[in-house]
Amino acid sequence: MKIEADRSLCDGNALCVAEAPDLLELDENEMVVVIGQPADEAALERARRAAAVCPKAALRVRS
Ligand code: SF4
């Protein structure tokens, strides 16, 4: 499973970062960056929550 970000949709509100700070952060332009991939079930759940809270639908978790 992999988390992917469409940075063109991101508005930098950091809701996803709060859910998965080990996987996502904001860059200097306040746009999301994927910094890690889920390595276990707990991290995968964080990735799913991060995608779910994004109001811009900018994140996808893919198999
Ligand atoms: S929740 Fe969505 S819009 Fe907000 S920072 Fe994350 S990817 Fe960007």
Residues whose N, C-alpha, C, O or C-beta is under 5 A from the ligand:
A	BS01	SF4	L9 C10 D11 G12 N13 A14 L15 C16 V17 V32 V53 C54 P55 K56 A58
